[in-house]
Amino acid sequence: MSLSRPIAARPQPAHIARWLLLVAFMVFAMVVVGGITRLTESGLSMVRWEPISGIVPPLNEAQWHAEFDAYKATPEYLKINRGMSLDEFKGIFFWEYLHRVIGRLIGIVFALPLAWFAWKRMIPRGYGPRLILLLALGGLQGAIGWWMVASGLIDRPDVSHIRLAVHLLTALLILAALVWTALDLFDLQRNPDARPARLTGIAALAFLVLFVQLMLGAFTAGLDAGYAFAEWPTMGGRQFPEGVAFLKPLWANLVDNPIVVQFVHRWFAWVAAAILLSLAWTAHKAGVKGPVHAIATFLILQIGLGIATLLTGVDIHVAVAHQAVGALLVASTAWTAQRLGKARRA
């Protein structure tokens, strides 16, 4: 493999597209591990952000005790986990450590090939800024992750559910952008004159509604609102439970009241489903097939898993599957929207 730089550009859209899909798969894996980290209450086990040296875990008993001692000074240990054993600490440390390692690997797998593609002049015209923006979003996501963790290390025993939502939605935005860009590049490989697909109105609306529903899901997880009522479709035997203490101002209930957040998350899901099916139907009429089937399949699965999460009292396996399918639904929406945009441009 030559390290010399070509005199003329030699774009390789398919190579870059396959690389982006690999990164997208890694982002999906990170979303899944992030869900496990949240559900096992592991996110505050690592109390320092060390982007370089932090990739090396404790290697001996002395290092483990030093890490555990640092955790013992946190509000989560003092208020919730006081008396936890070192072995129990190692269990929660594992998931947060794995989550951070995957994040670092994504950065390496994205940044190094990007530099190589740029050096070899393999990036098609017009795609360089988009790839740099994706790299910047990845770096921002790492900072958001620490910003989220830091919210639980000072005077509260858990992370801010608002920061949790920002962290999750940024990851899903990156996932959607990776899928969309890869599809544009595959189109360019097939037709050198192909232009990037445009975002249609129905697709923009579908993304907006889906991300609102995912934000509500993150609020539900961050507030532990899913544990409030392990039944469906009622809550305490009623459509809306009795005796709920409302916050002031009224809008704050949509963000900070666990009962209201669970209620809205339950029923806004049907609004999101209707809009996503409208996107699928519009794409179907435009001749799009595969992604339409994917979006319908994952939508049905997601609704079923959401109900099952409630009925099982937030069983960790069901809840993780719910988050995983949510990420697949985002990817399918991006796939459908990109194909529809391509069809409309054609």
Secondary structure by P-SEA (a helix, b strand, c coil): ccccccccccccaaaaaaaaaaaaaaaaaaaaaaaaaaaaccccccccccccccccccccaaaaaaaaaaaaaccccccccccccaaaaaaaaaaaaaaaaaaaaaaaaccaaaaaaaaaccccccaaaaaaaaaaaaaaaaaaaaaaaaaaccccccccaaaaaaaaaaaaaaaaaaaaaaaaaaaaaaccccccccccaaaaaaaaaaaaaaaaaaaaaaaccccccccccccccccccccccccccccccccccaaaaaaaaaaaaaaaaaaaaaaaaaaaaacccaaaaaaaaaaaaaaaaaaaaaaacccaaaaaaaaaaaaaaaaaaaaaaaaaaaaaac
